[in-house]
């Protein structure tokens, strides 16, 4: 597989480089966040509230992504988001009280999950879709997701630094993690240097300016509603809350958690490579559903397992299957709307997801306080199975232009 599709322009390459860089920071922060908050003396419920604030704040910002790009283009909003990332890192490094941290979590860019749920996502998605031809769009989204997953895996290994550095430096856990938040701010500054070179795309075919949803409104609203169910379930088990559950129930160390999530992200990256050939053969919707269902069954099984090695095995198996729907989902949304509607569609499918996922960590934190049983995983798995079946029933017949020729299996039938 070539590094970039043949039709990808310079903007596509810049966005993927920036995504990879930010993924390093997201990788270790999602693991260190619950450890840092526990070290500050917060309980599991308070950790859940702060984690939820990061997701709800991101949702509030992404709500305006379509309107902002329509007025200011893509470059300036991306630079502003990078500046917010710098401020977030500095805020978490310098503050320790619950309420100031809650405010920074809400307005900042901390990402507690393995995927990107920040304001960067809709801004980059809409520009990516304009940076490549339609035939290479899914392939570009795969590379975008792959860069995030691979570099996120590398980033998770940095979460082991507090254990390693603390052993020989004499520094406390809090001091080392605060230094990691300063690194987060530095990565935000480096991302801004990349975004400075982004060029605004020229209109194609007369007028493809960003515009509110029009002819695609109904399909986008239906997709957003379904994505919200999946996102709520995902919010219950975002990486930070899953790490918290492992810390609390199995006493897992930061080093062990970093290793687990490193391999988890690598397996997710491997699954992205299979997304394009599978989607080319059976279509985007079927790829999303038929790869997602088995991963949801793994979630349902984990709470009934008491052996940590088996739990780890099921988590890794889930990682191998669960992320193939991410690039295909993004590509599908961009394919079934008009070019001018893409920023608004990206925003309106991202915002409900972020809002719905933002509720999950609060519930997870409460459930972890009540019991060591993995209620958060069981509930998440059941909801995701329902989402998969509903998506297949409602959208299997709604195909993007490149799929409107009969599928090979249909022609043989």
Steps between C-alpha positions, in 0.01 A plus 500: 500500500639838398546758775237727339241440223614625160236776489570633852617862508739675739224580748421129543863429587517788748183389676623143533835618639320720752260219593794266561674757720191570708433127535826459690373745761152345508653154546676567826263762642200264481683258733670753727183706551326256740830419674568872548153570635515204738841624621338838572259320733191494279268198503377297201181703465693831491737351242194410294361853531827657381526249215143580399581872505774447241250336264215742561728799449624357172140451391419861578789620284435263210138617485624817334758339270283523188411866560859592586646342187231667289612841627872460570607203289700213649845641576411755768268267698767230496757747631259609773442138599876443522528807724229355723700176521801697627288672763349167608838343563619800700177504702520134602870536582443799727168425673402232752162601646188323369298803382779674302588166339133446416491835320821425307368155412180650360652777288819314407605227260581207732397179324422205731433253218699308241340692212492873440189659653629856519414808295783404265295209363222677300743773388741243361235264361334761281835619364621143441192428288593795276865395478459182296287356219183308585654167398783544752293656778459184711868415453597847625276469806659161569846660495376780724364247751806277462737787577301581811491140616868423441627819658242467776649157571845655521359766729355247742851371570589843634245438776756265656746789552370596848579146624837494327616854579368490853716196574831680452428874512334531837226716347144439614229354279320835493813690392573259216142501369496880515809491280311277257226762478766758411606267219134492393510880469821481295336254261211744457752768402665266248156423352439872453819522293355239264159666477665832407573349157143382429357653182132573454353276224367666188130455411429212263223485241383854555411521868597254773523749781413375846126530549235381745343162444246496221401197291696262725345620825281196569767240439756690709256533792423129490868411488573741784232337715642152443859614547393648834394157627838357406677801650312475830608137524854597407498774764448236767829337401719784372866416553528712816203325666611158383844572650332614822302173517819299451682707764219457753393139438827328403756740652667544161811722497560790263767299320268201450218729383734677258605163355141380467379813325810505278410159358132594494573801281731298275228245440254780428748634244520157339122491471504829306709335228222250436226764485550609138508155331205383710302817427581473129355150502193520726440875538556755774192423712553124501866548588400719794248249632658161433834597657345684795262227620767246608689769690182586691459136599848514654386788719198302618723207597766691700298570819449126549874429493711520819838421342698809402685323212164397350363853544807636322455245221138603445594869502769439240263294283248782518766749393574291192137525389343812646664781304437400140177697516677830576645590156205338323254697714680828431519425129133400486384827655710703257371292208126532558493881530576768243853654506376828644324320786808306611621732782148522645449124464833428670406732783141375542607135507791574737317720751224254601768231526707717732195602707383141533847368583540778757228348716666159511805568723284640782294181499814285476663675794189442709479134397868444584443647846204267557650173381803337342270318256545637150155653461646772278626239251181294504273800441731636230506167317122458498442855376760463224337181376168683478667785309656261249172325424310829466765646267480197274121509490471874430790571264600183313305632199647855512819470299756767411560569128803272472293203624202542275623231266384156619732334749690192375297273729176652367606453138574132564161463664 
